[in-house]
Amino acid sequence: MIDRVGLTERAGLTLARLGLAPPLFPKPLFDAYGGLMAARVVMAAVSLGVIDALRERPDDAAGLAARLDLQPEGVDVLLSALVTLGYVRLRGGRFRPTRQARRWLASDSPQSLSRWIGTFTYDAWDSFGELERVLRTGEPLGLHERDPADPYWERYQHGLVDLARLTAEPLAQTIPVSGPRTLLDLAGGHGMHSLAMCRRHRALRATVVELEAPARIGRALIAEAGMEDRVEYREGDLFDVELGTGYDVAMANSVLHLLSAERCVELLTLARQALRPGGTMAVLEAERPPAGRVGSLVSALTSVLFYTLTTTRNWKADEVRDQFERAGFRDITIKRPLMLNGSMVVIGHAP
């Protein structure tokens, strides 16, 4: 068999030595070296207010540095990198954010990811620093064991709100219920998925079950949305708190990937018992593809992060289906909406 990749690389190296082509930049070097630098450039541009400042008023490097109390030479090289990455452009001697940056990185955008990228990614960065140790020892960092007063919870939950802007509405549209009146949202955190469901179904009232810190933050967010009369919180551990019964629909979004298979079945069983007969259960999860298959890059990489935090990972579709079956659900379906690319919505019904 002809090694076409090898031939191409050798031809490229020959042309580069002759001055007829630029030197090659191997993919592993980009992933392991360029990728980490690109990440920190974007993180710094958001956390230091560079994107917001240029959104407010385009400027040159020196002017921007003075406004943000940064080093002019440093701002100059940062802006050059942002131009190359496609987040900033130079026009008339002044830098301004591109459409991509205005949409996703500016804090005043309805679709902004600024709190996730400018705050919580630093926590993720620190977590990945422990990856090798966790792979050797199997001892995870932990995630939900932190003190309720730890500032981490604010960074975590407000960052998740940014991500929920991408998923809440498509999820609400995907769950097949008609005229539901009661919703149980297990580990619903910030409450944005319950909020989207209540906005879609006018008679619906939601109960979010959460730990103390995310429940406190979620109540404030729901009050800010003016929906505290329709979304209430019940504090406690998912496996210990009294959930109630008779719900029309239940959700456990982005929860199963933090649990072992047995705990997933246990949680789904508790949800089934809380539903009325024929009630609907739905979970949103990033999908891990079958072994050897290429799948969502986000799912593949977050699986590594989850393993570092809790020694768990994203689940395959057939694994979640099996968990639903073992928990006693029937008529199980798996949906992959285009607006939730790389994720799956698994739906089952209580018998």
C-alpha positions in Angstrom: 0.0 0.0 0.0 1.3 3.4 -0.9 1.8 5.8 2.0 0.3 8.8 0.4 0.5 11.0 3.5 4.2 10.1 3.8 4.8 11.0 0.2 3.0 14.3 0.5 4.9 15.2 3.6 8.3 14.3 2.0 7.3 16.3 -1.2 6.3 19.2 1.0 9.6 19.2 2.9 11.6 19.0 -0.4 9.7 22.1 -1.7 10.2 23.9 1.6 14.0 23.3 1.5 14.1 24.6 -2.1 12.3 27.8 -1.0 9.2 26.9 -3.1 6.8 26.3 -0.3 6.4 27.3 3.4 7.5 24.8 6.0 4.9 22.3 7.0 3.0 22.7 10.3 2.1 19.1 11.4 -1.3 18.6 13.0 0.1 17.2 16.3 2.1 20.4 16.7 -1.0 22.5 16.1 -3.1 20.4 18.5 -0.6 20.3 21.3 1.1 23.7 20.9 -0.9 26.0 18.7 -4.2 24.9 20.2 -3.1 25.8 23.8 -1.9 29.2 22.6 -5.0 30.0 20.6 -7.1 29.1 23.7 -5.3 31.4 26.0 -5.4 34.3 23.4 -9.2 34.1 23.2 -9.5 33.6 27.0 -7.4 36.7 27.6 -9.2 38.8 25.0 -12.5 38.1 26.8 -11.3 38.2 30.5 -9.3 41.4 30.0 -12.1 43.2 28.2 -10.4 43.6 24.9 -13.4 42.5 22.8 -15.9 44.6 24.8 -13.6 47.7 24.6 -13.2 47.4 20.8 -17.0 46.7 20.5 -17.6 50.0 22.4 -15.0 51.9 20.4 -12.5 50.7 17.7 -9.0 51.7 18.6 -5.3 51.2 17.8 -3.1 49.1 20.0 -1.7 52.0 22.0 -5.1 53.5 22.6 -6.6 50.2 23.7 -3.7 49.5 26.0 -4.2 52.9 27.7 -7.9 52.3 28.1 -7.4 48.9 29.7 -4.2 49.7 31.6 -2.3 47.0 29.7 1.2 46.9 28.1 1.1 48.4 24.6 3.6 45.9 23.1 1.6 43.0 24.6 -1.7 44.4 23.3 -0.1 44.7 19.9 0.9 41.0 19.7 -2.4 40.0 21.2 -4.3 41.9 18.5 -2.2 40.4 15.8 -3.1 36.9 17.0 -6.7 37.8 17.2 -6.6 39.1 13.6 -5.1 35.8 12.5 -7.7 33.8 14.5 -10.5 35.8 12.9 -11.8 37.7 15.9 -10.5 41.2 15.1 -9.8 43.1 11.9 -7.9 46.3 11.2 -9.7 49.1 9.3 -8.5 52.7 8.9 -5.8 52.1 11.5 -8.2 50.9 14.2 -9.0 47.4 15.3 -12.6 46.3 15.7 -14.3 42.9 16.5 -15.4 40.7 13.6 -19.0 39.5 13.4 -17.9 36.2 15.0 -16.5 38.1 18.0 -19.5 40.4 18.3 -21.8 37.4 18.3 -20.1 35.0 20.7 -17.5 37.0 22.7 -19.0 40.4 23.4 -20.8 40.5 26.7 -23.7 42.5 25.5 -24.6 39.9 22.8 -27.8 37.8 23.4 -25.7 34.8 22.3 -22.6 35.7 24.3 -20.3 33.0 25.6 -18.2 35.6 27.4 -18.8 34.3 30.9 -18.0 30.7 29.9 -14.9 31.6 28.0 -13.7 34.5 30.1 -14.2 32.9 33.5 -15.0 29.2 33.7 -12.5 28.1 31.0 -9.8 29.0 33.5 -11.2 26.4 35.9 -11.3 23.9 33.1 -7.6 24.8 32.3 -6.6 24.1 35.8 -8.5 20.8 35.8 -6.8 19.6 32.7 -3.5 20.3 34.4 -4.3 17.3 36.6 -5.2 14.9 33.7 -2.0 12.9 33.8 -2.2 12.4 37.6 -5.9 11.3 37.4 -5.1 8.9 34.5 -2.4 7.3 36.6 -4.2 7.1 39.9 -7.9 7.1 39.1 -8.4 9.7 41.8 -10.7 12.5 40.4 -10.6 16.1 41.3 -14.3 16.2 42.3 -16.9 18.7 41.1 -19.9 19.1 43.3 -18.2 18.6 46.7 -17.1 22.2 47.0 -18.4 24.5 49.8 -21.6 26.4 48.8 -19.8 29.7 49.5 -16.9 28.8 47.1 -16.8 31.5 44.2 -16.4 28.6 41.8 -20.2 28.0 41.9 -20.8 31.5 40.5 -18.3 31.0 37.6 -19.7 27.5 36.9 -23.4 28.3 36.9 -23.2 31.6 35.1 -20.9 30.0 32.5 -23.5 27.2 32.0 -26.1 29.8 31.4 -24.1 30.9 28.3 -24.2 27.3 27.1 -27.9 26.9 27.9 -28.7 29.7 25.4 -27.6 27.3 22.7 -29.6 24.3 24.0 -32.7 25.4 26.0 -35.1 26.3 23.2 -34.1 23.4 20.8 -34.5 21.0 23.7 -38.0 22.4 24.6 -39.0 22.0 21.0 -37.8 18.4 20.9 -39.6 17.0 24.0 -42.9 15.5 22.8 -45.5 16.6 25.3 -48.8 18.3 24.9 -50.3 20.6 27.5 -48.1 19.5 30.4 -48.8 21.1 33.8 -45.9 19.9 36.0 -42.2 19.4 35.3 -39.5 17.9 37.4 -36.0 19.2 36.5 -33.3 17.1 38.1 -30.0 18.9 38.7 -31.5 21.8 36.7 -29.0 24.3 38.1 -29.5 27.7 36.6 -33.1 26.8 35.6 -32.8 27.9 31.9 -34.1 24.6 30.5 -37.1 24.8 32.9 -37.6 28.4 31.9 -37.7 27.4 28.2 -40.2 24.7 28.8 -42.5 27.0 30.8 -42.3 29.6 28.0 -43.3 27.0 25.5 -46.1 25.5 27.6 -48.1 28.3 29.2 -49.8 26.2 31.9 -46.5 24.5 33.0 -44.9 24.9 36.5 -41.5 23.5 37.1 -39.7 22.1 40.2 -35.9 22.2 40.0 -34.0 19.9 42.3 -30.5 21.1 43.1 -27.7 21.5 45.6 -27.6 24.6 47.8 -25.2 26.8 45.8 -26.7 26.3 42.3 -30.2 26.5 43.7 -29.3 29.9 45.2 -27.9 31.2 41.9 -30.8 29.7 40.0 -33.4 31.4 42.1 -31.8 34.7 41.4 -31.7 34.1 37.6 -35.3 32.9 37.6 -36.4 36.0 39.5 -34.5 38.2 37.1 -36.5 36.6 34.3 -39.7 37.3 36.2 -40.7 33.6 36.4 -40.4 32.8 40.1 -44.1 32.1 40.3 -43.7 29.2 37.8 -40.2 27.8 38.6 -39.5 26.8 42.2 -36.4 25.1 43.7 -36.1 22.2 46.0 -32.7 21.9 47.7 -30.9 18.7 48.3 -29.0 15.7 46.9 -30.8 14.1 44.0 -30.7 10.7 45.6 -31.9 11.9 49.0 -34.5 14.7 48.6 -38.2 14.0 48.4 -39.1 14.5 44.7 -42.9 14.2 44.9 -45.1 12.4 42.4 -47.5 12.8 39.6 -45.3 14.9 37.3 -46.2 15.1 33.6 -42.7 15.4 32.4 -39.2 15.1 33.9 -35.7 16.1 32.7 -32.1 15.4 33.7 -30.0 17.3 31.3 -26.2 17.0 31.2 -26.3 14.9 34.4 -25.7 11.3 33.4 -22.2 11.9 32.2 -21.2 12.7 35.8 -22.6 9.4 37.1 -21.7 5.7 36.9 -23.9 3.5 34.9 -25.6 2.1 38.1 -26.2 5.6 39.5 -27.7 6.6 36.1 -30.2 3.8 36.4 -30.9 4.7 40.0 -31.6 8.3 39.1 -33.7 7.4 36.1 -35.7 5.0 38.3 -36.4 7.8 40.8 -37.5 10.0 38.0 -39.9 7.3 36.7 -41.4 6.9 40.1 -42.0 10.6 40.3 -43.8 10.6 37.0 -47.5 9.9 36.5 -48.3 6.8 34.4 -47.5 7.6 30.8 -45.3 10.6 31.9 -42.4 11.6 29.7 -38.7 11.5 30.7 -36.1 13.4 28.7 -32.3 13.8 29.0 -29.9 15.9 26.9 -26.4 14.5 26.7 -23.4 14.9 24.4 -23.1 11.7 22.5 -20.0 9.5 22.6 -19.7 7.5 19.3 -19.1 3.8 19.1 -15.5 2.7 19.6 -13.2 3.7 16.7 -15.8 6.0 15.1 -15.2 9.7 14.7 -17.8 11.8 16.5 -18.3 15.2 18.0 -15.0 16.9 18.9 -16.7 18.6 21.9 -18.1 15.3 23.1 -14.7 13.6 22.8 -12.8 16.3 24.6 -15.4 16.9 27.4 -15.3 13.2 28.1 -11.7 13.7 29.0 -12.6 16.6 31.2 -15.4 14.7 33.0 -13.0 11.8 33.6 -10.5 14.2 35.2 -13.3 15.7 37.4 -15.3 12.6 38.3 -13.8 9.6 36.5 -16.9 9.4 34.3 -17.5 10.3 30.7 -20.1 10.9 28.0 -22.3 8.0 27.2 -23.0 6.2 23.9 -26.6 6.2 22.7 -27.1 2.5 23.2 -25.7 2.8 26.8 -28.3 5.5 27.7 -31.0 3.4 26.0 -30.0 0.5 28.2 -30.1 2.7 31.3 -33.6 3.8 30.4 -34.8 0.2 29.9 -33.3 -0.9 33.2 -35.0 2.0 35.0 -38.4 0.7 33.7 -39.1 3.2 30.8 -40.9 2.2 27.6 -41.2 3.5 24.1 -37.6 4.9 24.2 -36.5 7.1 21.4 -33.2 8.9 20.6 -33.3 12.2 18.7 -30.5 14.2 17.3 -31.8 17.6 16.5 -29.7 19.7 14.0 -29.7 22.6 16.5 -28.1 20.3 19.1 -25.3 19.1 16.9 -23.2 16.4 18.6 -25.8 15.9 21.3 -28.7 13.4 21.7 -32.1 13.7 23.4 -33.2 10.4 24.9 -36.9 10.2 25.6 -38.8 7.5 27.5 -42.3 7.0 29.0 -43.4 5.7 32.3 -45.5 2.6 32.0 
